[in-house]
Amino acid sequence: MPKDRREQLIGYGPDMAKRIANAKALLAAYEKEKGKIDWSKIKVQCATNIKFSCENGQIMQQMLKKINVNVELEPMLFAQLRANEVSGNYLMSLLGACDGFRRPQ
């Protein structure tokens, strides 16, 4: 991919240091409001039978690592993933239409 095109994509570009600093500031502000969070123990469910679900999860995992958020992918079949979403038994979920995040009570 040409460099000028790649730099227009989210996660790339000459301002990455600024973006990373901003992301860290957002996490710090969130913790100030909600309390300390262990960013090393976040699990993200992805559907093994939806090709891009876990692949996107790996990309997200690499990007979040840059701001000291370490997520563990939990691969499972779509039926189980969706059942977890409906019951609220998840923290983060990747399906492709959008990313879901649920703050545990």
N, C-alpha and C positions, 0 to 999 in steps of 0.2 A: 504494500500500500504506500502511495506517495506520502512523504513526510508532512506536506502541507495539509493533506486530507486527514491523516492520522491525528494531527494536532487539534482538529476540530472535534474529535471524539471525547466523550466523557472519560476522564481518567488519564488523559494525555495532554500534552501542551506545555508551553514554556512556563506557565504559572503554577506548576504542580506543588512547589514548596508553599506557595500562598494557600492553595486549596487544602493541603494537608494540615497546615497550621489552623485554618478556619475549621476544619472537621474536628480537630482536637479541642478547639475552643468550644464548639457546639457540645461535644461530649462532656466537657468540664462544666458547662452551664447546666446541662441536663442533670448531672450528678449533684450539683449545688441545690437544685430544686427538688430532686427525688431521693437523694441519698447515694452513698457509695455503691457502685456496681462493680462486680468482678467481671470485667470484659474478657476474661480468658475462658469462661465456662458457658458460652452461648452456643446453643445447638440450633441448627437450621435444617429443617426437613426438606428433602427434594425427592421428586418422583423418578424412579429408575426407568419407568416405561414411558416417560416423556423425555425424549432425547436431550433437549436443551436445558431441562430443569437442573440437573446435577452439574452439567457443564457450566451453566451460568453461575451456579453456586461456587464452583472452583474459582472462577474469575472474581466473584464478590469476595471470596475468602482471601485471595491475594491482595485485593485492594484494601480491605479492612485491616489486614496485617500492618499496613503502612501507618495506621493510626493506633496501633497497639490494641486492636480488637481481634481476638483470635476466636474464630467460629469453627465448630465441628459440624461437618455435614452428616446428616442422618438419612442415608438413602433408604427408600421404601417404595412400595407400589403406590400408584395414584390413589387407589381405593382407601388405603390406610391413611395416607396423607390427608385426603379430603375429610375422612371421618374424624381425624384429629382436629382439623380446622373447625368443623361443625360443633364438636364437643368442647372446643377451647383448650384442648390438650396439646398446646404447642407454644413456642415463643416466637420463632420465625419460620416462614414457609415460602418456598419458591415454586411457582407454577408457570410463570411466563406472562400471564395477563397483567400481573402486578406482584409486588412483594408484600407479604403480610407481616406485621409486627404486633405482638400482643405483650403488653407489660403484665407480668404475673402479679397476682394480688398478694 
